[in-house]
């Protein structure tokens, strides 16, 4: 007798909801994949071998391009061929928030004192819904670059929330900017040290207009110079152009405030995805005293992370921000993947990067 | 200013081997890689040039050394490579009749491996560095040791062989 019931199937999203109500094991992760650049290749020679003959390295070699085995910054083939960034264009950095997974830590964080210093390690297993479900998630479904989880991909978790950003909706104030302050432990006036913070995450809607900048202010008090980090999307700053978030649903923005435990420097880039489209922002300095170096923000009244400003291109924008956090991140690198087809995935991950925050504070 | 000799010579070695052995075939593609191609990038037949070590080979009195008419500080520097050849079971190369034991025939499997071992050896022996190097260098000696680990991996259906190759050059700065 035919049996149409698929016995033994796991409703993994439901399982995650149930577990998430009771424990903190269901994590809201950011999927991150580094940009993939083309390998540097050589395909030209100088047939007569003599320098100064005016032709240089212009003779084609027999056979296919020789791949030297390392990436070039712009993947320029040796000797005169045009810059070829095709691989990079078709495989840019992926930063996709909203990937939920059940985490069973084996060692969620372990600090080992080693000859070269202190190393944070850890190992865990993530249980995730099947790929078909993940590929239907916001952004994952819309970008053509995401295919499946692979080794070397990273999963960025919230290790510790350092500051909650106050929820607010503002209409056409302060030149179409929304200033958000911190609400830490229920007290808005609490000092927020910056050296512990790696990233921030907000959910926002924007009615009318497009976001041009996320501006972070720190080290600011009435008499003390302020420093500022702008994530600038405008093409004039080198970004990919202002970002339209729309007001239909809240979009998640998850961006770095420190990169690999080091302060962001002017010219660094960060990527966000909205409806599957990548938008690149460039870090620029602002304020009276240059770019914000978050690792130097130790939490004194004139040395703290102060506020976030969302700036749009339209004076009539309504900006609505919820669930904003600044957090210390845990970066998990996928080590192995077991795919139990149509049921769930078991992803083993390790963390081998991390530094002692006390040193960030001390050395700045 | 010191020249980036290790990269210049490594790239010239790879390009020289590729140009020579591909030139012996009838528009076939033998792929030369630096260490190690990602599995998605790997194409057959493959020649992989892996650098295994480098360092001072010989130092001179007062570190005085010349290259052509240029005098400077430096020493004789040595580099060792392991050159790997991998042919898949289905890899085939049509060798030009002038370079094969028969007419324009397709070489496969062990026959291809044998041909590649000999011709990679020939190419590193005869390689004219001036044609491939991006900047002037002076390679003084080159030694290809015997091909070893010649065999077949049944799980992958790969034929392969490896040989160590050493060279020395004038490291002038």
Interface residues (C-beta under 8 A of the other chain):
Chain A: X39 X42 X45 X46 X47 X48 X49 X50 X51 X57 X61 X62 X63 X64 X66 X67 X68 X69 X70 X78 X79
Chain B: X10 X11 X14 X15 X18 X19 X20 X21 X22 X23 X25 X28 X29 X30 X31 X32 X33 X34 X35 X36 X37 X41 X43 X128 X130 X131 X132 X134 X136
